[in-house]
Amino acid sequence: MQQITKRQIQILLQLLEHPEPMTTKDLADQQNVSVRTIKYDLDSIRSWLQERKHDLKSKRSQGIWLTLNDSQRIKLKSELMEVERFELYADQSLRLDRLTIHLLLTNQAITSFDLAERLMVSKDTVIHDLELLEKRLISLDMKLERLARKGFLITGSEHQIRLLIEEIVQKDLTDYDIYKIMGLLLQNEQQEVYELYSAKGTAFQKVFNRVIDEMRQLLKRIDTSELNYAELLNMLIRVAIATVRLQNEYTIGRYQLLNDPKEQRELSYLLMQQVFAHYQLPLFNDEYRYIYSDTFENDPQQDVMVLTENLIHKVSKKVDHSFYQDPQLLTNLYAHLSMRLSRKQKFVNEYNPFKDDIKAKYPELFTAIETVVRKEIRGKSVLINDSFIAYIALHFLVSYEKTEEFRSVRAVYVCSTGLGVTSLIKQKISEELSNIEIAAFASVLNAQEIIKQKDPDLVISIFPIDGIEREFIKVHPLPTEQDLKKIQQAVKTILNQSPQKGQRKLKLETSVNHSSLEDFSKELILQAYTIYEKLQLHFKGRLNPEYREAFLLHVFLMVHRITFDQQYTIEGNMADQAVGESSDSKAIQQLFNEHNLSINQSEISALFTYIKGGNEKSEWRSDGDYFD
């Protein structure tokens, strides 16, 4: 039987999803390899298809394509997705991952002969891979021990060993894996065993399925609408790692038992409790801390607004692009970092489906952000990895191009939800496509519910979803040119089938045009809060403590008035000329200019009523309404 690599499977899936010809250059660009490599891959793909009585068509100046009917395409895609991890020819990278996992999930040395049998390769291949592994471990402050007549064993700090296990398991997951795992969590009863390629044939495989089963039982009793699938995935993997390592008599810390009532309400505690009870393991406090988060307490406090501004200005300088001129980037990135750095559960290896695409397509931006972030963020260096950087990069990518268009075909987009993620996807689709409205974004956990609620004409998803009774398109985490063509073709098909859907939506009639009132209100709130925090810093020590809450409300309403061209105008006395010429007034004017808001002198003067020793009372008018 012809064996094919993971990359060759991805290429074949691309060909199955696109009936029109694709050039070798297009495929090479998507896979970030050379055209020559793609040609070698196509030879293997052609042999694999011939075993199934199918031919790979090709013609100079046109490209490569498959001539198949719908049922044949579905059958081949199903076969690739269901068995792809276990019919692969293990290339060196995948084989090295499996070799590492086998050595990390044991407390006994393993001989090269045993490793060769487990991985189904020659002993010479294992010896060569062990040399590469040894170099990798040195960079991680770990060591490959050679024990005479016993074999090989990896040693190092327990925390570093567990992070490496987690990194390998997460790295080898695909969007299809995530969809399958989340699907297993939502089933009523366990129907199948999930197989992890990197941990195949290890104790981790069995434990991981037990953890999935226990989580399934817990989710039946709680509301899943607020859960984040990336955090769920981290919990599953970490509980499984902790279980296997404890079974091998390796602990991550002290032997103090956990006895904290407030922690016993957390989902991570309940999962740990159920699994540890099954394997008769003690509930150690430090094991729970590991499962719960990578950072628990005592992190140095940092002004997130100052951090955000520094990131934007320094990245702008490195890539020679004026990101600092986009006030929405400041607002959205500030919101992202505030939530990310204040969240209780923080994990190093967080699943990010955009990571590889962003690194491959925007290497200069990715490197610039990574360099700046490592210098600017204090105390949380353990969290700064490719996944963390990629999520920040999404916000910068939003700033490259912004455009708003009318849409008429309603679509639900299933992806990794988040402000930067959804903004980037919405803008990319908006600038490239016409006549499409993103009615909602959904995660894999609530996709079916959102689709039922929104009743869209089209479902676009980075995950393969079964049982969708409407037009469905699977795309890459960051939509490719071919993905956008597929979406546009589906939109045209829907419009042709239902001409009444061609009516355009009315634009929101405001000074700022937005396609979605929900998005507009969210952005306005974030912008207002950002301005409030900056004003607080500017007036530090001078604001009257009794009016702090009133000042917050005033700033929010002021931003709303300015946005809708309803600023205060002075009734009676003119504003104090000295205030207008003061350094405070100029600083406030500059702040609002940075956010593309034009503030008048009346509004500026009103702010001084909240300062100690300011005016006791002023009258202002906005469309006949007075403010005291």
N, C-alpha and C positions, 0 to 999 in steps of 0.2 A: 504494500500500500504506500502511495506517495504521501510523505509527511510535509507539512507546510509550517512556516514560522508565524509568529504573532503578527508581524508586519504584513506578511502575505495574506493573512486572513483579513486584515483591515483593508488591503487593496481590493481583495475579492468582494468584500461587502460594499465597497464604493462602486464597483462595476455592477453589482446586483441592484443597487439603488438608483443607478443612472442608466436608463435605456439608450441615451445618446452616447456617441463615441467620446472617449477621454484620451487625451494625448499622454505620452510617457512623461512629458515635462510637467503637466498638471499633477500627475500622480507623484512625481519626484518632489515637487514643491510642497504638496500636502504631507508627505512622509518625512520631509526634510532630509532627503538622501539624493544621491546622484542619479542621473538618467540611466547610467550603466547598471547600477544596483537594481533599479526598477525592471530593467530588461531581464536580468537574472531571475528576479522574483516572478516575472510573468512566465518564464519557462517552467518553473515549479507549479504555478497555478494552472497552466495549460495541461500539465500531466495529471494533476489532481482532478481537473474537470473531465478529462478523457476517461478516467476510471469510472466516472458517473455518466458516461455517454453524452457529454456536452462539449462543445467546441468554443474556444476563445477566438473571436473574429478580430482581424486587424487589417488595416489598409494604410499605406503611406499617405501622408498629408491629411488623413482623417482621424486616425486614432485606434483605440481598442474598445471593443464592446462585446456584449453577450446577446445572442438572439434566443430569448426564452419567453414563454408565456407567464402569466401571473402566478399560476400554481407552481410552476417550476422554480421561479424566483423565490417564492415563499418557502418551498421545501429546502432549497439550498441554504437560505439564510437561517432557517431553523436549525439545520444540521450544524452549521458553523457556530452558531451561538450556544447551542446546547453542549457541544463536545469540544469546543475550540481549545480549552485549556489542557486537554488530556490527549489530543492527537497531534499536538505540536511537536515539531522537532525542537528540542530545547537549545536555543542559541546560548552563547557563553554567558550573557548577562542573566538570563533566566536560570540557567544551570547553577551559576554562582550563588544566586539568591537561595535556591533550594538547598545547596550544600551548606550555606551559612545557617539556615533555619535548622537543619538536622543537627548541627553541632551546638546550637544555642539551646535547643529544647531537650537537653540531657545533662545528667551529672556524671556520666561515664564516658571515658575516652572511646572513640570509634576508629577502627582501623581503616586504612585507605581501601582495602579489599571490600569491607562492608559498605563503605560509602559508594564505591563503584557499582555494587549490586543494587543499592537503593536507587541510585540515579540512572541505572541501566546504561553506563558508559564504561570505557576501559579504565584500568588503574592508572595508566599514564595520563589520561585526561584529568582524572581526579588530582593527581600530584601537581599537574600544571595549574589547575584551578586553586589548589591550596596555596600555591606561591602567590597568586594574585590576591587571594583572600588575606594572606598575612600582611601584605602592604596596606590593604584597606583598613585592617584592624589597628595597625600602628597609628594611623591618622586619627583614630577614634579613642586612643589611649587604652586599647585592648590588646590582647596577646593570643597567638595561636601556640598552645603548648604541645610539644612532641614528647609523649611518654613512651619510654622504651617497652617494646613488646605489648603495648596497650593501644596505642593509636594517638588520635588528636583530640584536643579539648580547648575550647575558647574560655579565656579568663578575663576578668575586668570588673569594673564597678557594676553592681546589680542594676542600677538605674540606667546606665549606658547600654547594658545588654538588652534590657527590656525595650528601650527606645529603638534599638537596631531591629529587634524582632518586629516591632510595630511598623517601623518604616518599610521593611520589606513586604509585610503583608498588605499594607495600604498601597504601596507602589504597584503591586501586581494586580490590583483590582481594576476592573473596567466599569464603565457606566452600566453595562449589562449586569455585572456582578452586584452593583448597588441596587439595581432594580429587583433582582432576584432575592437578595437578602431582605430588603424591605417588604417584598411580597410575602416572604416566609413569616415575617413578624406579624403581618396582618391576617394570615390564615386562621381559620377557627381551630384546626388541628394540624399537627405536623404531618405533611404528606410526602416529603422527600428529604434526603440528606444533602446538605450543601458541601461542595468540595472546593477547598482552597488550593489552587495550583502550587503555590510556594510551600505549603505545609502538608502536601499529599503524603500519606504514609507515616505521619507523625501522630503523637498523642494529642497535639494541638487540634487536629482535625476533628476528633471525637468530642473534645471538650467544647470547641467552638459551637458545634451543633447543639450541645446541651445548653449552652448559654443562650442561643437563639430560642430554644424551646422555653426556657424560663422567662425570657423577656416577652415572648408571645403571651404567656399567661398573665404577666403583669400589665401589659398594654390593654388587656380586655377590661381592666378595672379603672383605667384612667382616660382622660381626654387627650387624644393624640394631636389635636389641632395646633397646639403651641410647641410641639416637639420639633427639634432640628435633627434631620437625618444624619448629619455629619457627627453630631454629638452622640446620637444613638450608636452609630458605627464605632466610635471611639470606646464607648462603654463596653460593647460586645467584645471587642478585641482585647481591651485591657483586663477585663474580668477573666477571659480565657488565658491570657498570658500569666496573670497572677496565680491562677489555679495550677497551671502546669509547672511554674517555677516553684511554688510551695510544695507540690507533690515531689519535686526533685530536691526538696529541703533547702531552697534558696529563698531568703526573705529580703525585702527591700529596706527594712529598718529594724526597729526594736520589736520585742515580743509583747508589747503592751496591748491589752485588749481594748477594743472600741466600745465605749459606754457613754455615748452622747445622744440624749433623746432627740435633740433638734436635727441631727444628721439622719436619724432613722426614718424621717419623712421623705428623704431624697430617693429618686428612682434608682440612682447608682448604688445606694446602700441596699435597697430592697433586692436588686439584682444580685449583688455580691452575697447577700445573706442566703438567698435561695440556692445559688450555685455552690457556695462553700458548704452549706448544709448537706447537699447531695454528695459531695466528695469528702465530707467529715473533716473540714479544715477550720481552724480557729479564725475568728474575725479580728485580725490585728489592726490597730489604729493606723499604722503607717501604710498598710496595704490599701486601706480605704482612701487615704490621702493620695496614693498613686493612681487609683482608679478614678477618683473624682476630678483631679486636675493636676497640671504640671506646676502651677504656681498657686500657693495656698494663702500666703500672708507675707507681711513684712517687705513688700515691694516698695521702693522709693516712689513718692508721689511726684507727678510731673504735670505741668500745665499743658493740657492736651491742645489748647488753642495755639499756644506758642510752638508746640511740636508740629502741629499741622502746617502752620505758616512756614516754618523752617524747611519742612519736607518739600513743600511746593516750590519755594524759591530756589532751593539748592538743586532739586531735580530739574527745574527749568533751566538753570545755568548749565548743568551737565549735558543736557540734550539739545540746548539752544532752541527752546520752545517756550513761549510766554504763557505758561500755565497759570501764573499768578494773576493774569488778567481775567480769569474766569471765577467770579465770586461763587458760582454754584459748586465748583470743585472744592473750594474751601469749606463750604457748608456741608457737602456730602461726605468728604473725607474726614472732617471733624466729627460728624455723627458716627461714621464707621469706627474710627479709632476710639472714640469715647465708649461705645458699646463693647468693642473688642477687648479693650484693656481693662474695663471695669467688670466684665463678665466673670462670674464665679468660676465656671468650668472652662479652663484654658488648656488646650492640648497642643503639643508640638506637631504631631503628625495628623493634620486635619485634612480629610478628603477634599480635594479641589479639582474638579473636572476641567478647569480652564488653565491649569498650571503649564502643562506641556505645550499647548497651543500658544500661550502668551510668550513663553520663553523662546519658542521657535520663530514666531512671527515678529516679535518686538524685542530682540535681544538687547539693543542699546538702552531702551527704556527700562527693561527689567534690571539690567546691571546697575544703572544709575540709581534706581529706587533702592536696590539692595544695599549699595554702598552708603547712601545717605541714611537709611533706616538703621543700619548697624551702628552708626555714629550718634544718631539722635535719640534713639529709644534707650532709656536707662533701666537696668535691673531685670529686663525680660528677654535677654539675649537667647534664652532657651527656646523662646517662641518664634524667633525669627528664622524661618526657613522658606523654601520655595513657595509653599502654599500661602504663607502669610504675605509674602511679597506680591504674589499673583493677585490676591484680593485687593491690595492697595493699587496695583497697576490698573485694575479695571476702572477705578475712578479717574485716573489720568487719561485712559483711553477714551472715556466719555467726552473729554474736552477737545479731542482732535477735531471732531466735526459735530455740529449740532444743527438739526433741521427739523421742522415740524411739517407734517403732511396730513391731508384728509385721508380717512380710511373708510372702507365700506364693508369688507368681509371681516367678520368677527372671528378672532382666533384666541385660543388659550395656549400659553407657552409653558411647557413643563421643563423646569431647569433647576439649577442651584440658586434658590431665591436669595435676595439681598439687594440693597439699594443700588450699589455699583453694578452688580450683575444685570439687573433688570433695566437700568438706565442704558447700559452699553448695548444690550440686545435691542431695546426699543429704538435707539438712535440708529443702529446699524441697519435694521429693517426699514426704518423710516426714510433713511437717505438712499437706500438701494431699491426699495419697492414702492408700489403705489396701490391704492385701493385696499389697504388692509389695516384693521384696527386690532391692537392687542387688548382684548377685553379683560384679561387677567393673567397673572403669572402664578404657577402652582409648583409645589414640590412633589416628589414622588410619593410622599406620604398622604397628601390630600388631593392628588390629581383627579381621581374619580369623582370626588365630592364637588370640586370646583367645576369640572366639566359638566356635571349634572346641573349645577346651579346656574352657570353662565350660558349653557346650551349654545356653544359656538358653532360656526360653520366649518372651522378647521382646527385641528389639534396639532401643534408643533412640539416636539419633545426630544431631549437629548437621551432619553431612556426609551427602550422598546416597550410599549404598553399594549397589553392584550385586551380584546373585547371592546374596542372603540368603534361605535356605530356611526362614524362620520369620517370625513376626509382626514387622514393621518399622515404626518411626515416626520421621520426621524432625522435629526440633524446633529452636527458636531457641537460640543460645548460652546465654541465660538463659531458661529455660522460661516461656512466657507462660501466661495463664489458659486459652487455647484448647489449647495444647500439653498442659497437665495434664489437660484434659478428654479429649483424644485418648488419653492414656496410661491414664486410668481406664477409659475405654470398652474399650480393648484388654485390660486386666486382667480386666474383667467377662466379655468374650467368651471369653478363655482359660479362666477358671474355669468358665464355663458348659459349655464344650466338654470340660473335664477336671475334674470335680468333686473328684477325689482331690487336686488341687493346693491345695484349700482348707484343708488341715491347716496349723496355725500352727507356726512354729519355736519351740523353747524359748528363753526368755531366758537369758542368761548369769547364773548365780546368784552375783553378787558384790555388794559394797557399792555399786558403781557399775554401772548397767545399760548395756550396749552391744550393739548389734545385730550387730556384727562383731568377732570376736576380733582380727583383723588390725588394724583401726582402733584398737581399745582398746590393744593393745600398743604401737602406734606413738605414740599420744598419751601413754601412760605413760612411754615412753622420753624423749620430748621434754620432758615435765614434769620428770622426774628430772634431766635434764641442765641444764635452766633453773635448778632449785633448787641444783644443784651449783655452777654458775657464780656464783650470788648468794652462796652461802656462802663461796666462794673470795674474792670481793670483800670480804665482811664480815671474814673472818679474814686479810686480806692482810698478809703478813709474819710472821704468827704460826703458820701451819701448818708442821709438821715436814716438811722436804723429802723425808725418807726414806719418809714415809707418804703421799705425794701420790696415788699410784695406789690405795693401799688406801682412802684417803678417798673417792675417786671411786666405788669399788665399794661402800663402806659407804653412801654417800648413795643410790645406785641401789637397793640392797636395802632400805634404810630406807623409801623412798617406796613400794616394793612392799609392805612389811609394813603400813604405815599404811593403804594402799588396801584391803588384804584383812583389816583388823582383827586383825593379829597383831603388835602392837607389843611391844617388850621390857618385861618387868617386873623390878624389882630383886630379886635373890636375896641375902639376907644384909643388908648395910649399906644404910641409907636414903641416898637421894641427898643430896648436900651442899646444905643449905638456902641457903647463900650463892650457889651457882651458880644456883639457881632464881630468886633475886631480882635477879640481875645484869642489867646492860643487854644483855649478850650473849644471855642466855636470853630476855629479852623481845623482842629483835630477831628471834631465830630463831622464836619463837612467832608473831610478826607475819608473817614470811615465809611460814610454812606456812598461816596463816589466809588469806592472799591467794590461795593455791592450793586453798582449800577442803579442806585436810588438817588434821586435829586431831592434833597431836603431843603425847605425854605427856612428863613431866619426865625419865623414864628415858631416853628416846630423845635428848632434848636433852643430858643429861649425858654420854651415850656419845660425842657429837661432840667433847667437850673432851679426849678421850684422844689426839686427833691434833694437839693444839696443843703447842707447845714448853713443857715444864715441866708438862704435864697429868698425870693419873693414869697410873701405869705399867701398871696392870692392873685391870680391872673384870669382874665376872661378871653376865651378863644372861640372862634366860630368855624364850623364845618357844615355847610349846607343847612344853616339855621339852628344847629345844635350848639349848646354852650357847655363848656367844661370848667369846673371850679377846682 
